[in-house]
Amino acid sequence: MNEYLPWLAGYAAQSGLRYEELADERWMRAWEPFVTLRTPLHYAHALQGTGAGGSLTIGRIAVEAPYVDVRTGQKALVWSFVAIVQDERLLGRAAVAADPGSVFAEPGNEIPVPRMATGDPHFDHVFASYAKSAEELAATVTPSLRKLLGSWRTAVHLDLRPGGFVLAPVALAATPESISWLLSAVSYVGEKATKRG
């Protein structure tokens, strides 16, 4: 069952975003499949906006937990946030994740893209990186982007592709402060992913 978040509509109004309690899943599912993030069972509570480089959708995602909800007798759902961003400046395709073993992480043996190192030992110690070639990984996961992601110190999935990216900081709490952080994070990712060097 979807968690009721009455504060989110108010946050959207104050931030100049559009709010949909029942998200249009067609738009969000058009970005699937993700590389390192499990395919959600549900999307809900979408915040939408547009900017100079494209559109932004932040929504709640649900995946099935490995335990039963005692109230319903069914598998429990675990919720988090995901940001889907159109950004025409992005050209490469790669994914990175620092989320070993959570319910949101796709099992490593089911990820269809080769895992490879960036050559940055500090980043590679924390993040698993995926791309079809070392050249595309180097061009897409820039040094500036690696530095930004390493500074967050939280479980995160980032799926970069031509024309946009999907960012899922899966440990993010359902609070206005968390959404503000995610909005800033989206802006920084776009900036750093297009900065060379």
C-alpha positions in Angstrom: 0.0 0.0 0.0 1.2 3.5 -0.8 2.4 5.6 2.1 0.4 8.8 2.5 2.7 11.8 2.4 0.5 15.0 2.8 3.5 17.2 3.2 4.7 16.5 -0.3 2.0 18.4 -2.1 2.7 21.4 0.1 6.4 21.1 -0.7 5.8 20.9 -4.4 3.6 24.1 -4.3 6.3 26.0 -2.4 9.0 24.8 -4.8 7.1 25.5 -8.0 6.8 21.8 -8.9 3.7 19.9 -10.0 2.5 17.2 -7.7 0.7 13.9 -8.6 -0.2 11.5 -5.8 -0.8 8.8 -8.4 2.2 9.1 -10.7 2.0 8.6 -14.4 3.9 5.4 -14.4 4.2 5.3 -18.2 6.7 8.2 -18.3 8.8 6.7 -15.4 8.7 3.2 -16.8 9.9 4.4 -20.2 13.3 4.8 -18.5 13.4 1.1 -17.5 15.3 -1.1 -17.3 17.8 0.4 -14.9 21.3 -1.1 -14.7 21.9 -1.4 -11.0 18.5 -0.5 -9.5 15.7 -3.2 -9.3 12.7 -2.5 -11.4 10.1 -1.0 -9.0 6.7 -2.6 -8.4 5.1 0.8 -8.0 5.7 4.5 -8.6 3.8 7.2 -6.6 3.9 10.8 -5.4 5.6 12.4 -8.4 7.0 15.9 -8.3 7.6 17.3 -11.8 9.3 20.4 -13.2 11.1 21.7 -16.2 14.3 23.6 -16.7 16.6 24.9 -19.4 18.1 21.5 -20.0 14.9 19.3 -19.9 12.5 17.9 -17.4 12.7 16.5 -13.8 10.5 13.9 -12.2 11.0 12.8 -8.6 8.9 9.9 -7.4 8.5 7.3 -4.7 9.4 3.8 -5.8 8.5 0.6 -4.1 10.2 -2.8 -4.2 9.3 -6.0 -2.4 11.0 -6.6 0.9 12.3 -10.1 1.9 9.9 -10.2 4.8 6.1 -10.3 5.4 4.0 -7.4 6.6 2.4 -8.8 9.7 -0.7 -6.6 9.2 -1.5 -8.0 5.7 0.3 -11.4 5.6 1.8 -10.3 2.3 5.4 -9.4 1.4 6.1 -5.9 2.7 6.9 -3.0 0.4 9.9 -0.8 1.0 9.8 2.8 -0.4 12.4 5.2 -1.5 12.8 8.1 -3.9 14.1 8.3 -7.5 14.9 11.3 -9.7 14.5 10.9 -13.5 16.1 13.8 -15.3 16.2 14.7 -19.0 19.5 16.4 -19.7 20.5 16.8 -23.4 24.1 17.5 -22.5 24.7 13.9 -21.5 25.9 11.6 -24.3 27.5 8.5 -22.7 26.0 5.4 -21.1 27.3 4.1 -17.8 26.0 3.3 -14.3 27.5 3.4 -10.8 26.2 2.1 -7.5 27.2 2.2 -3.8 24.5 0.0 -2.4 25.7 -3.6 -1.8 22.9 -6.0 -0.8 20.0 -3.7 -0.2 16.5 -4.6 -1.4 16.8 -1.9 -4.1 20.0 -3.3 -5.6 19.8 -5.6 -8.6 21.8 -8.7 -7.8 25.3 -8.4 -9.4 24.9 -11.6 -11.4 21.7 -10.2 -13.1 23.3 -6.9 -14.3 23.7 -7.2 -18.1 26.4 -4.6 -18.4 30.1 -5.5 -17.7 31.5 -4.2 -14.4 34.8 -2.4 -14.7 37.1 -0.1 -12.7 37.4 3.6 -13.3 41.0 3.6 -12.3 40.3 5.8 -9.3 41.1 3.5 -6.4 39.2 5.5 -3.8 36.0 5.6 -5.9 36.3 2.0 -7.0 36.6 0.8 -3.4 33.1 2.2 -2.7 31.3 2.2 -6.1 30.7 -0.6 -8.6 30.8 0.9 -12.1 29.3 -0.6 -15.3 29.7 0.3 -18.9 30.2 -1.4 -22.3 33.7 -0.1 -22.6 36.4 1.5 -20.5 36.4 4.4 -22.9 32.7 5.1 -22.4 33.0 4.7 -18.6 35.9 7.2 -18.6 34.0 9.7 -20.7 30.7 9.3 -18.8 31.8 9.0 -15.2 34.0 12.1 -15.1 36.5 12.8 -12.3 34.2 15.7 -11.1 31.3 13.3 -11.0 33.3 10.7 -9.1 34.4 13.3 -6.5 30.8 14.5 -6.0 29.4 10.9 -5.6 32.2 10.0 -3.2 31.4 13.0 -1.0 27.8 11.9 -0.4 28.6 8.8 1.7 25.2 7.3 1.2 23.7 4.3 -0.7 23.0 5.5 -4.2 22.4 4.3 -7.8 23.2 6.5 -10.8 22.3 5.4 -14.3 23.6 7.8 -17.0 22.5 7.6 -20.6 22.3 9.8 -23.7 19.8 12.5 -22.9 19.5 12.1 -19.2 20.0 10.2 -16.0 18.3 8.3 -13.1 19.4 9.0 -9.6 18.2 6.9 -6.7 19.7 7.7 -3.2 17.8 4.7 -1.7 18.5 5.6 2.0 16.9 9.0 1.7 14.2 9.7 4.3 10.7 10.9 3.4 11.1 14.5 4.6 11.1 18.0 3.0 14.8 18.3 3.9 15.5 15.0 1.9 13.7 16.3 -1.1 15.6 19.6 -1.0 18.8 17.6 -0.9 17.7 15.5 -3.8 16.8 18.6 -5.9 20.3 20.0 -5.2 21.9 16.6 -6.0 20.2 16.4 -9.4 21.6 19.8 -10.3 25.1 18.9 -9.2 25.0 15.5 -11.1 24.1 17.3 -14.3 26.9 19.8 -13.8 29.6 17.4 -12.9 28.6 14.7 -15.5 29.1 17.2 -18.3 32.3 18.7 -16.9 35.5 17.3 -18.4 38.3 16.9 -15.9 
